[in-house]
Amino acid sequence: MSLAETKIEKARVRMVYSQPFFSCFAHRLLFIEDNRTQTMATDGKAIYWNRAWVEERTIQELEFVIAHECAHCAWGHHIRRKGRVVSTWNEACDYAINVTLKKAGLTFPEGGLINLEWDKLSAEQIFPKLKAEQKDQEQDDQQGEQGDGQSNNDQQINNPSGDSGESDDDGSEDSGESGTDSSSSQGEDDSQGGGNSPSESSSNEGPAKPVPAKQWGEVWDATNDDGSQLSEAEKQDAERQLASQVFQAAQAEKKAGQGKGDWVNEILNSNRGADEPWYEYLKDALVDTVSSEQTYNRPDRRFLGRGQILPSYDKNPNGTLAIAVDVSYSLLEEELKVISGHVEDIIDTVQPEKIIVIYCHEIVCAVDEFDLGDDFKLRIPEKGGTEFNPVFNYIHDNCLDPTALIYFTDGYGYVGPTASSYLKFEEPDYPVFWATNHISPTFYGCEEFGEVIEVS
């Protein structure tokens, strides 16, 4: 193993313990040497790296940049550019993720792109701000040139159209100036759709001079194996797979006792399409969460060549899906009927072997069990107040071991070991989806767990 490969492997091993979330992506993505990037880059399928640059970096610096590339994948930046100017899009994506990387405890390189005022803004929201800054800078430069005594004639020769070279927020042109190194390996925006993919004609030489930290790490457009642009249907499929991967990585982070602050939830929320109905999002997230089991019977072939034996995923059997219903006084029969229809559709898609429905107010008041293929229907056996702990205690005490739990609630309640003076609490070791139509549940005495999905 060469010096560069040894450094990359050491950085990835460190991430297993220090950054479980990003490590999940780092061990799923291929690592490919490719001098079309001067540092590192990703297209969602692999992390491409420049040997000369890697050899000059410390393990700590590589850990940051690998996590940086994994964050681009987690945010879906490789499938969200939509024709925007390549260089400015790369810069906007960096600003969108770097605050979170710092929150996650990674050592931020001196000179890297970060703006705390843009915390929690998406790359799409940051992009027009950068374009406005670029336009202001160009106007300042032009005024400076006039102050130096340049004639209007000279200016017309230099810029006969009077155009700054900027485009609108969706951008189809670019002057080539930015805070990232996109133009060095990718060229400018391509109206044929390949724009942000690495250029085939790029040099195979390493970096001729040091690359500043603000240019470390690129994001390239996702493509098919033949290099063609993804269709809209393929992008939607990639988004669905990504949602499941992000959720699984978040669970790994929280199970490892990491999950500091709200940054994991920020990633989960940034991934969710605003226009996607809750039941479609939940269905997509459950497809991989519920119906995939790891198996070493057929090791993942991508890693065999590296001497690593990692499990692949077996789609059968599909396990038990647990559904909890908060039967508080606010629950309406009409509302539950609509939810029941969507859950039935989810069951048809996920295909669990067994479905267990747990009805709970202050206590578990009823439990229904269904086998796959049974007529499914939710009901209101009785109503009361709200306690969340009894559902988790019931699952633990009855050794149910579900592959996932969906908890339908209005969110007005408490959960955790100190949420109640008289109820114990068994923290779940399975994926939890809080499907709430009002607020998120309040956690006491434990880290927040599960993914909150707004039901409307």
C-alpha positions in Angstrom: 0.0 0.0 0.0 1.4 3.4 -1.0 1.9 6.4 1.3 -1.2 8.1 -0.1 -3.4 5.0 0.2 -2.1 4.3 3.8 -3.0 7.9 4.8 -6.5 7.6 3.4 -7.1 4.3 5.1 -5.9 5.7 8.5 -8.2 8.6 8.1 -11.2 6.3 7.3 -10.4 4.1 10.4 -10.3 7.2 12.6 -13.7 8.2 11.3 -15.3 4.9 12.4 -14.8 5.9 16.0 -14.8 9.7 15.8 -17.4 10.3 13.1 -19.8 7.3 12.7 -22.2 9.2 10.5 -19.7 10.2 7.9 -17.9 6.9 8.3 -21.0 5.1 7.0 -20.7 7.0 3.7 -16.9 6.7 3.6 -17.1 2.9 3.7 -19.9 2.8 1.2 -18.2 4.9 -1.4 -15.4 3.7 -3.6 -12.0 5.5 -3.3 -10.5 6.1 -6.8 -7.2 7.8 -7.6 -8.0 10.4 -10.3 -5.9 13.5 -11.1 -8.8 15.2 -12.8 -9.3 16.7 -9.3 -6.5 18.6 -7.6 -7.7 17.6 -4.2 -10.7 15.3 -3.7 -14.1 15.1 -5.4 -17.3 13.1 -5.3 -20.1 12.3 -7.6 -22.1 10.3 -5.1 -20.7 6.9 -6.2 -17.0 7.4 -5.3 -14.5 9.8 -3.7 -11.8 10.6 -6.2 -8.4 11.7 -4.9 -5.2 13.3 -6.2 -2.1 11.3 -5.1 0.3 14.3 -4.9 -2.2 16.3 -2.8 -3.0 13.4 -0.5 0.7 12.8 0.2 1.1 16.4 1.4 -1.8 16.2 3.9 -1.9 15.2 7.5 -4.3 12.4 8.6 -6.4 15.0 10.4 -6.7 17.1 7.3 -7.7 14.0 5.2 -10.3 13.1 7.8 -11.9 16.5 7.4 -11.9 16.4 3.6 -13.2 12.9 3.4 -16.0 13.9 5.8 -16.5 17.0 3.6 -17.0 14.8 0.5 -19.3 12.5 2.4 -21.4 15.5 3.5 -21.8 16.6 -0.1 -23.2 13.1 -0.7 -25.5 13.2 2.4 -26.9 16.6 1.3 -27.4 15.2 -2.3 -25.4 18.1 -3.8 -24.4 15.8 -6.7 -28.0 15.6 -7.9 -29.3 19.1 -7.0 -27.3 21.5 -9.2 -30.0 21.9 -11.9 -28.0 23.9 -14.3 -26.5 26.4 -11.8 -23.0 27.8 -12.5 -20.5 25.0 -11.6 -17.9 27.1 -9.7 -20.5 29.1 -7.7 -22.5 25.9 -6.9 -19.4 24.2 -5.5 -18.8 27.2 -3.3 -22.4 27.4 -2.1 -22.3 23.7 -1.3 -19.2 24.1 0.8 -20.8 26.9 2.8 -23.9 24.8 3.3 -22.0 21.9 4.9 -18.9 23.4 6.6 -20.7 24.8 9.6 -22.2 21.3 10.3 -18.7 19.7 9.9 -17.4 22.1 12.5 -20.4 21.3 14.8 -19.5 17.6 14.4 -16.2 18.2 16.0 -13.9 18.0 12.9 -10.8 20.2 12.9 -11.6 22.9 10.4 -8.7 23.9 8.1 -7.4 27.4 8.3 -8.7 29.4 5.3 -11.7 27.1 4.6 -15.0 28.5 3.5 -17.3 29.1 6.4 -20.0 31.7 7.3 -21.8 31.2 10.6 -24.6 33.6 9.4 -25.5 31.0 6.7 -25.9 28.2 9.2 -28.8 25.9 8.3 -29.2 27.6 4.8 -29.2 25.2 1.8 -26.9 25.5 -1.1 -29.8 26.7 -3.1 -30.4 29.6 -0.7 -26.7 30.4 -0.5 -26.1 30.4 -4.3 -27.9 33.7 -5.0 -26.2 35.4 -2.1 -22.8 34.4 -3.7 -23.9 35.7 -7.1 -24.9 39.0 -5.5 -21.5 39.3 -3.8 -19.7 38.5 -7.0 -21.7 41.2 -8.8 -21.0 43.8 -6.1 -17.3 42.9 -6.3 -17.3 43.3 -10.1 -18.9 46.7 -9.8 -16.3 47.8 -7.2 -13.5 46.6 -9.5 -15.0 48.5 -12.4 -15.2 51.7 -10.3 -11.6 51.2 -9.3 -10.5 50.9 -12.9 -12.3 54.2 -13.7 -10.6 55.8 -10.8 -7.3 54.8 -12.2 -8.0 56.9 -15.3 -9.1 54.3 -17.7 -11.1 55.8 -20.6 -14.6 54.7 -21.5 -13.0 53.6 -24.8 -10.7 51.2 -23.0 -13.5 49.8 -20.9 -15.6 49.2 -24.1 -12.6 47.3 -25.6 -12.3 45.2 -22.4 -16.0 44.6 -22.0 -17.8 45.7 -25.1 -21.2 44.3 -24.0 -21.1 46.0 -20.6 -22.1 42.6 -19.2 -20.5 41.3 -16.0 -20.6 37.7 -17.2 -23.0 36.8 -14.5 -26.2 34.8 -15.0 -29.4 34.7 -13.0 -29.7 32.4 -10.0 -30.1 29.3 -12.1 -27.0 30.3 -14.0 -25.9 29.1 -17.4 -22.8 31.2 -17.7 -19.8 31.9 -15.5 -16.7 34.1 -15.6 -14.6 31.3 -14.2 -13.9 33.0 -10.9 -14.9 31.4 -7.6 -13.8 30.3 -4.2 -13.6 26.6 -5.2 -11.4 24.8 -7.7 -14.3 23.6 -9.9 -13.0 25.1 -13.1 -9.6 23.3 -12.8 -11.2 19.9 -13.3 -14.7 20.3 -14.5 -14.9 23.2 -16.9 -17.9 25.5 -16.9 -21.6 24.8 -17.1 -22.6 22.6 -20.0 -25.9 23.2 -21.6 -26.0 19.6 -22.8 -26.3 18.5 -19.2 -22.9 17.0 -18.3 -21.6 20.4 -17.0 -20.3 19.5 -13.6 -18.7 16.2 -14.5 -15.0 16.0 -14.7 -13.5 16.8 -18.1 -12.1 13.9 -20.0 -9.3 16.1 -21.3 -8.0 17.1 -17.9 -4.3 16.8 -17.2 -3.1 13.7 -15.4 -0.4 15.7 -13.7 -0.7 16.5 -9.9 -1.2 20.0 -8.6 1.6 22.3 -9.8 1.2 24.6 -6.7 -0.3 24.3 -3.3 -4.1 24.4 -3.2 -5.6 26.7 -0.6 -8.0 25.2 2.0 -11.0 27.0 0.6 -10.6 24.9 -2.6 -10.3 21.5 -0.9 -13.0 19.1 -2.0 -15.3 19.3 -5.0 -18.7 17.9 -5.9 -19.4 16.7 -9.4 -22.7 15.9 -11.0 -23.9 12.3 -10.6 -23.9 10.3 -13.9 -24.8 6.8 -15.1 -22.0 4.3 -15.6 -21.6 5.3 -19.2 -21.1 9.0 -18.2 -24.5 10.1 -19.3 -26.6 12.6 -17.3 -29.2 11.2 -14.9 -32.8 11.4 -16.0 -35.3 13.0 -13.7 -36.7 9.6 -12.8 -33.1 8.4 -12.0 -32.5 11.4 -9.8 -35.7 10.7 -7.9 -34.6 7.1 -7.4 -31.2 8.4 -6.2 -32.9 10.7 -3.7 -34.9 7.9 -2.3 -31.8 5.7 -1.8 -30.0 8.6 -0.3 -32.8 9.3 2.2 -32.4 5.7 3.5 -28.6 5.9 3.6 -28.7 9.2 5.6 -31.2 7.7 8.0 -29.1 4.6 8.6 -26.0 6.8 9.1 -27.9 8.9 11.6 -28.8 5.8 13.5 -25.2 4.6 13.6 -24.1 8.0 14.9 -26.7 8.0 17.7 -26.1 4.3 18.7 -22.4 5.1 19.0 -23.2 7.7 21.6 -22.2 10.6 19.3 -25.0 12.6 17.8 -23.8 15.8 19.5 -26.3 18.7 19.2 -28.8 19.0 16.4 -26.5 18.6 13.4 -27.6 15.0 12.7 -31.2 16.2 12.5 -30.1 19.1 10.3 -28.8 16.6 7.8 -31.9 14.5 8.0 -34.1 17.5 7.4 -31.9 18.9 4.6 -32.5 15.7 2.7 -36.2 15.8 2.7 -37.9 17.1 -0.3 -40.4 19.9 0.7 -43.0 18.8 -1.9 -42.9 15.0 -1.1 -45.9 13.8 0.8 -45.2 12.4 4.2 -46.4 8.9 3.4 -44.2 8.7 0.2 -41.2 9.8 2.2 -41.9 7.3 4.9 -42.4 4.5 2.4 -39.1 5.3 0.7 -37.2 5.5 4.0 -38.7 2.2 5.2 -38.0 0.2 2.0 -34.3 -0.2 2.9 -34.7 0.2 6.6 -37.2 -2.6 7.1 -36.6 -4.9 4.1 -32.8 -5.2 4.1 -30.8 -7.4 6.4 -27.0 -7.6 6.3 -25.6 -11.0 5.4 -22.1 -12.4 5.0 -23.3 -15.3 2.9 -22.7 -13.0 -0.1 -20.0 -10.5 0.8 -20.2 -7.1 -0.9 -18.1 -7.5 -4.0 -17.0 -3.9 -4.1 -14.8 -4.4 -1.1 -13.3 -7.8 -1.8 -10.6 -6.4 -4.0 -9.3 -4.4 -1.0 -9.2 -7.4 1.2 -12.2 -6.2 3.2 -15.1 -8.7 3.8 -18.2 -6.6 4.4 -21.9 -7.8 4.3 -24.3 -7.3 1.4 -28.0 -6.8 1.9 -30.5 -9.6 1.8 -34.1 -8.5 1.0 -35.9 -11.4 2.7 -37.3 -12.0 5.3 -38.7 -8.6 6.0 -39.2 -8.8 9.7 -41.8 -7.1 11.9 -43.1 -3.6 11.5 -44.3 -2.0 14.7 -46.9 0.8 14.5 -47.8 2.9 17.6 -50.9 5.1 17.7 -51.2 7.9 20.2 -54.9 7.7 21.0 -55.1 11.0 22.9 -58.2 13.0 23.1 -57.1 15.1 20.0 -57.2 12.1 17.6 -60.1 12.2 15.2 -61.7 9.2 13.6 -61.5 10.8 10.1 -57.9 11.6 10.5 -57.0 8.0 11.6 -59.0 6.6 8.6 -56.8 8.6 6.1 -53.6 7.5 8.0 -54.8 3.9 7.9 -55.1 3.9 4.1 -51.6 5.3 3.7 -50.1 2.8 6.1 -51.8 0.0 4.2 -50.0 1.2 1.0 -46.7 1.3 2.9 -47.2 -2.3 4.1 -47.9 -3.4 0.5 -44.6 -1.8 -0.5 -42.4 -2.8 2.4 -43.9 -6.3 2.7 -43.2 -7.1 6.4 -43.9 -10.6 7.6 -45.9 -9.2 10.6 -47.4 -5.9 11.6 -48.0 -5.1 15.3 -50.1 -2.1 16.1 -49.8 -0.7 19.7 -52.5 1.8 20.9 -51.4 3.9 23.8 -52.5 6.9 25.8 -51.2 6.9 29.4 -50.9 3.2 29.1 -50.9 0.6 26.3 -54.6 0.1 26.0 -54.8 -2.4 23.0 -52.5 -4.3 20.6 -53.5 -5.7 17.2 -51.4 -8.2 15.2 -51.6 -8.7 11.5 -49.8 -11.1 9.1 -48.9 -10.0 5.7 -52.0 -10.2 3.5 -54.5 -9.7 6.3 -57.1 -7.0 6.1 -55.4 -4.0 7.8 -57.3 -1.2 9.7 -56.4 1.2 12.4 -59.0 1.9 15.2 -59.5 3.9 18.3 -60.1 1.4 21.2 -60.3 4.2 23.8 -58.9 7.7 24.4 -56.8 9.3 27.2 -53.8 11.5 27.7 -50.3 11.0 26.3 -47.3 9.0 27.5 -44.7 7.8 25.0 -42.7 5.5 27.3 -45.2 2.7 27.6 -44.9 1.7 23.9 -41.1 1.3 24.1 -41.4 -0.6 27.4 -44.1 -2.9 25.8 -41.8 -3.7 22.8 -38.9 -4.4 25.2 -40.9 -6.5 27.7 -42.5 -8.6 25.0 -39.2 -9.1 23.1 -40.7 -8.0 19.9 -37.5 -6.9 18.1 -39.1 -4.8 15.3 -37.2 -3.8 12.3 -38.7 -0.3 12.6 -41.4 1.6 14.6 -43.7 4.2 13.2 -45.2 6.3 16.0 -48.3 8.4 15.0 -48.8 11.3 17.4 -49.5 15.0 17.7 -46.2 15.2 19.5 -47.6 16.7 22.7 -45.8 14.4 25.2 -42.6 13.4 26.8 -40.2 10.5 26.3 -37.1 9.3 28.1 -35.9 7.9 31.4 -36.8 11.1 33.3 -40.0 11.9 31.4 -42.1 10.3 34.1 -41.7 9.8 37.8 -43.5 6.5 37.7 -42.7 5.0 34.3 -39.5 3.2 33.4 -38.0 3.7 29.9 -36.3 1.2 27.5 -34.4 3.1 24.9 -35.0 1.6 21.4 -32.2 -0.1 19.4 -34.3 -0.1 16.2 -35.2 2.7 13.8 -38.0 5.0 15.0 -40.1 7.4 12.9 -42.1 10.0 14.7 -45.0 10.8 12.4 -46.4 13.9 14.0 -49.1 16.3 12.8 -48.1 19.1 15.2 -44.8 19.2 17.1 -41.8 17.0 17.8 -41.8 15.0 21.0 -39.9 16.3 24.0 -37.0 14.2 25.2 -35.9 14.0 28.9 -32.8 12.2 30.2 -31.6 10.9 26.8 -30.4 12.0 23.5 -33.1 12.7 20.9 -33.6 9.6 18.8 -35.6 8.7 15.7 -36.6 10.8 12.7 -39.4 13.3 12.8 -41.8 13.3 9.8 -44.4 16.0 9.5 -47.8 14.5 8.8 -50.2 16.9 7.1 
